[in-house]
Amino acid sequence: MRFKPLAAAVVTALSFTALPGWAAWPDDKPIEVVVGFAPGGGTDLMARKLLPFVQRRLGPNAQFIVVNKPGAAGELANGYAARAKADGYTLAVVNMPSFFFVPMTKKSQYQPEEFQLIARVVDDPTVLAVRAESKFDSLQALVTESRQRPGSVSLGHNGAGTNGELAIHLLGRAAGVQLNPIAYKGTAAQKTDLLGGHLDVALVSAGELPELHGGGKGQVRGLAQLMPKRTDVLPQVPTATEAGLQILMSSERGFAAPKGVPADILKRLEQAIAEALKDPEFLGTSTDDKVISFLPGAQWQRSMDQGRKALLPLADSHPKN
């Protein structure tokens, strides 16, 4: 009889572990994935298209919920994620170079060191896009106009520290011209103004604008892509180097978690993302398929550290907030 209380305690403990609240990650509750840009942009679409395929590889009870917190080039979303509990139930979609550049130029709501990179998904060329009927038929024509009428050419970007904003600064310095940068909360808003004739040039990532790939019935043209050589995704678009301007800038997008998430969870996520990116069904529906460039978290961290060093001179001359 003296063993009955112990047996009862064991049964009680086992019954509690069977309750949903005691389930192991990722079955316990939905995983919140925070996106720092508005719905409909490249970052948002990448996450929403890929995550169902990642979810399948984490088990039948895994569930992702995408939460958009646009503003300040991803700073609001990154700050929110950095303050979250490091339990694997809050992830961030991070964008390079803004992820590390924003804290280099201001007192931001987060620091890159507060995160662990999980995996890079895409490395997307930055492109200068214009309406099909734009008077600019080349990057050199845009530069010539800017020399003759300083500040007359409007160029859109997705916020301070984003690849588009940095590219505008690099273009102005390389060409010795004054440009008119205009900040947007996302690529969707840029595209609306570009097609509506309210914006001269959109600085976007190639994968964010299907119109550049023949998906928009010739509504948009690419003036230049900011890569060392023409890429497979935009073989018809010349590089800035071909116009005599040494400007290189791409947009990397992937997933990160608050520092302290258990290593086994990070490994499962990294592996699930790597497998999802090879899924034929995902590749058949994704507009990012030509710019997919997977990197494991540790390797992406090393690449990010190199990129941060390369942009130090630009950060030193960048307006401080």
Secondary structure, DSSP 8 states (H G I E B T S, - for coil): -TTHHHHHHHHHHHHHHTSGGG--TTSSS-EEEEESS-TTSHHHHHHHHHHHHHHHHH-TT--EEEEE---GGGHHHHHHHHTS-SSSSEEEEEEETHHHHHHHHS--S--GGGEEEEEEEEEEEEEEEEETT-S--SHHHHHHHHHHSTT-SEEEESSTTSHHHHHHHHHHHHHT---EEEE-SSHHHHHHHHHTTS-SEEEEEGGG-GGGGTTTTT-EEEEEE-SSS--TT-TTS-BTGGGT-----EEEEEEEEETT--HHHHHHHHHHHHHHTT-HHHHHH-S-TTTEEEEEHHHHHHHHHHHHHHTHHHHHHS---
